């Protein structure tokens, strides 16, 4: 019989409690984990100070993990270029990565506005933790994850978590659609360039 969870919403302001909540959420033996980062910078902070990819890769393909990264046009390009997920057999013993990553470089192409400086972690579409970070602090002076955490909202229950679930799903597939369109445009450009070259240099 499936366990029925009582819907609840809790506001957290203690950074250490929020960090422990995130750890417990990721290690609660879920079937799927979805992570939405409002920017590449937030992802880098979380990786550098919390080492989130190591935690996710330790699941060894047993859990489905989706990571969605958003960024603005004015965000430094280097952040996008530095993000790589190692899916080698050494990191994923089963030989199959459990992590799927999608990025969008222009959030204006979507119909959604995600709260700035946040990480939304969802498990099994029934639990979510929205963490708000303080980016006013100097990056060089921050050496532990809790120094960046400002507050969080922890939500339990399929109905209260549903808005985040729907936003993630629609962004996820919208990004895929945008990528398909961009790939199609690039193929058309390559064909036109090739045809122009053949016309200028007939055999």
KAVENLIN-V19460 format. One record per residue. N is the residue number from 0. RES is the residue in three letters. SS is DSSP state (@ for helix, = for strand, . for the rest). PHI is phi in whole degrees, 0 to 359 (* if undefined). PSI is psi in whole degrees, 0 to 359 (999 if undefined). Layout:
n=[N | N]
res=[RES | RES]
ss=[SS | SS]
phi=[PHI | PHI]
psi=[PSI | PSI]
This chain:
n=[0 | 1 | 2 | 3 | 4 | 5 | 6 | 7 | 8 | 9 | 10 | 11 | 12 | 13 | 14 | 15 | 16 | 17 | 18 | 19 | 20 | 21 | 22 | 23 | 24 | 25 | 26 | 27 | 28 | 29 | 30 | 31 | 32 | 33 | 34 | 35 | 36 | 37 | 38 | 39 | 40 | 41 | 42 | 43 | 44 | 45 | 46 | 47 | 48 | 49 | 50 | 51 | 52 | 53 | 54 | 55 | 56 | 57 | 58 | 59 | 60 | 61 | 62 | 63 | 64 | 65 | 66 | 67 | 68 | 69 | 70 | 71 | 72 | 73 | 74 | 75 | 76 | 77 | 78 | 79 | 80 | 81 | 82 | 83 | 84 | 85 | 86 | 87 | 88 | 89 | 90 | 91 | 92 | 93 | 94 | 95 | 96 | 97 | 98 | 99 | 100 | 101 | 102 | 103 | 104 | 105 | 106 | 107 | 108 | 109 | 110 | 111 | 112 | 113 | 114 | 115 | 116 | 117 | 118 | 119 | 120 | 121 | 122 | 123 | 124 | 125 | 126 | 127 | 128 | 129 | 130 | 131 | 132 | 133 | 134 | 135 | 136 | 137 | 138 | 139 | 140 | 141 | 142 | 143 | 144 | 145 | 146 | 147 | 148 | 149 | 150 | 151 | 152 | 153 | 154 | 155 | 156 | 157 | 158 | 159 | 160 | 161 | 162 | 163 | 164 | 165 | 166 | 167 | 168 | 169 | 170 | 171 | 172 | 173 | 174 | 175 | 176 | 177 | 178 | 179 | 180 | 181 | 182 | 183 | 184 | 185 | 186 | 187 | 188 | 189 | 190 | 191 | 192 | 193 | 194 | 195 | 196 | 197 | 198 | 199 | 200 | 201 | 202]
res=[UNK | UNK | UNK | UNK | UNK | UNK | UNK | UNK | UNK | UNK | UNK | UNK | UNK | UNK | UNK | UNK | UNK | UNK | UNK | UNK | UNK | UNK | UNK | UNK | UNK | UNK | UNK | UNK | UNK | UNK | UNK | UNK | UNK | UNK | UNK | UNK | UNK | UNK | UNK | UNK | UNK | UNK | UNK | UNK | UNK | UNK | UNK | UNK | UNK | UNK | UNK | UNK | UNK | UNK | UNK | UNK | UNK | UNK | UNK | UNK | UNK | UNK | UNK | UNK | UNK | UNK | UNK | UNK | UNK | UNK | UNK | UNK | UNK | UNK | UNK | UNK | UNK | UNK | UNK | UNK | UNK | UNK | UNK | UNK | UNK | UNK | UNK | UNK | UNK | UNK | UNK | UNK | UNK | UNK | UNK | UNK | UNK | UNK | UNK | UNK | UNK | UNK | UNK | UNK | UNK | UNK | UNK | UNK | UNK | UNK | UNK | UNK | UNK | UNK | UNK | UNK | UNK | UNK | UNK | UNK | UNK | UNK | UNK | UNK | UNK | UNK | UNK | UNK | UNK | UNK | UNK | UNK | UNK | UNK | UNK | UNK | UNK | UNK | UNK | UNK | UNK | UNK | UNK | UNK | UNK | UNK | UNK | UNK | UNK | UNK | UNK | UNK | UNK | UNK | UNK | UNK | UNK | UNK | UNK | UNK | UNK | UNK | UNK | UNK | UNK | UNK | UNK | UNK | UNK | UNK | UNK | UNK | UNK | UNK | UNK | UNK | UNK | UNK | UNK | UNK | UNK | UNK | UNK | UNK | UNK | UNK | UNK | UNK | UNK | UNK | UNK | UNK | UNK | UNK | UNK | UNK | UNK | UNK | UNK | UNK | UNK | UNK | UNK]
ss=[. | . | . | . | . | . | . | = | = | = | = | = | . | . | @ | @ | @ | @ | @ | @ | @ | @ | @ | @ | @ | @ | . | . | . | . | . | = | = | = | = | = | = | . | . | @ | @ | @ | @ | @ | @ | @ | @ | @ | @ | @ | . | @ | @ | @ | @ | @ | @ | . | . | . | . | . | . | = | = | = | = | = | = | = | . | . | . | . | . | . | @ | @ | @ | @ | @ | @ | . | . | . | . | . | . | . | . | . | . | . | . | . | . | . | . | = | = | = | = | = | = | . | . | @ | @ | @ | . | . | . | . | . | . | . | . | = | = | = | = | = | = | . | . | . | = | = | = | = | = | = | = | . | . | . | . | . | @ | @ | @ | . | . | . | @ | @ | @ | . | = | = | = | = | = | = | = | = | . | @ | @ | @ | @ | @ | @ | @ | @ | @ | @ | @ | @ | @ | @ | @ | @ | @ | @ | @ | @ | @ | @ | @ | @ | @ | @ | @ | @ | @ | @ | @ | @ | @ | @ | @ | @ | @ | @ | @ | @ | @ | @ | @ | . | . | .]
phi=[* | 290 | 287 | 263 | 264 | 285 | 303 | 207 | 222 | 228 | 266 | 243 | 234 | 274 | 303 | 289 | 295 | 294 | 300 | 296 | 296 | 295 | 299 | 296 | 294 | 291 | 255 | 273 | 61 | 280 | 272 | 213 | 230 | 241 | 234 | 243 | 259 | 287 | 199 | 294 | 296 | 297 | 298 | 296 | 302 | 294 | 288 | 292 | 259 | 243 | 56 | 294 | 293 | 297 | 297 | 293 | 288 | 291 | 288 | 57 | 81 | 282 | 237 | 281 | 238 | 240 | 240 | 241 | 245 | 248 | 205 | 263 | 299 | 271 | 284 | 308 | 296 | 298 | 297 | 294 | 288 | 277 | 280 | 223 | 245 | 282 | 249 | 289 | 294 | 293 | 271 | 236 | 306 | 287 | 83 | 228 | 291 | 263 | 244 | 242 | 243 | 229 | 234 | 228 | 272 | 223 | 293 | 290 | 281 | 258 | 259 | 236 | 245 | 263 | 306 | 293 | 58 | 228 | 234 | 249 | 251 | 234 | 235 | 52 | 58 | 228 | 221 | 214 | 229 | 258 | 256 | 259 | 256 | 259 | 268 | 284 | 285 | 291 | 303 | 293 | 269 | 261 | 233 | 227 | 300 | 294 | 292 | 269 | 283 | 258 | 195 | 202 | 234 | 254 | 235 | 233 | 120 | 298 | 293 | 292 | 275 | 306 | 303 | 293 | 297 | 296 | 298 | 297 | 300 | 291 | 296 | 303 | 280 | 293 | 297 | 299 | 296 | 299 | 297 | 296 | 296 | 297 | 297 | 295 | 297 | 296 | 296 | 297 | 296 | 297 | 295 | 297 | 297 | 295 | 296 | 295 | 295 | 294 | 291 | 284 | 231 | 294 | 287]
psi=[131 | 134 | 130 | 122 | 138 | 126 | 136 | 156 | 127 | 129 | 129 | 138 | 351 | 114 | 323 | 323 | 321 | 316 | 315 | 324 | 320 | 316 | 313 | 324 | 316 | 331 | 22 | 17 | 48 | 167 | 331 | 147 | 130 | 134 | 125 | 114 | 130 | 347 | 162 | 329 | 317 | 321 | 315 | 318 | 313 | 323 | 314 | 321 | 339 | 342 | 51 | 328 | 325 | 319 | 314 | 320 | 340 | 346 | 345 | 40 | 1 | 339 | 136 | 124 | 127 | 131 | 128 | 123 | 126 | 155 | 160 | 163 | 328 | 4 | 138 | 135 | 332 | 331 | 318 | 320 | 334 | 344 | 113 | 143 | 120 | 116 | 26 | 165 | 334 | 326 | 332 | 93 | 331 | 349 | 3 | 123 | 140 | 6 | 128 | 127 | 134 | 140 | 150 | 127 | 349 | 97 | 346 | 344 | 350 | 168 | 16 | 147 | 119 | 137 | 132 | 152 | 46 | 157 | 126 | 117 | 128 | 140 | 126 | 26 | 20 | 354 | 140 | 148 | 115 | 113 | 129 | 127 | 154 | 103 | 6 | 343 | 147 | 126 | 322 | 335 | 355 | 122 | 357 | 149 | 320 | 340 | 337 | 341 | 130 | 310 | 176 | 160 | 123 | 127 | 136 | 136 | 137 | 320 | 310 | 335 | 342 | 319 | 318 | 321 | 312 | 318 | 315 | 312 | 315 | 321 | 319 | 311 | 333 | 320 | 318 | 319 | 316 | 318 | 321 | 318 | 316 | 320 | 320 | 318 | 318 | 321 | 320 | 319 | 318 | 320 | 316 | 317 | 319 | 316 | 319 | 322 | 318 | 323 | 324 | 331 | 70 | 150 | 999]
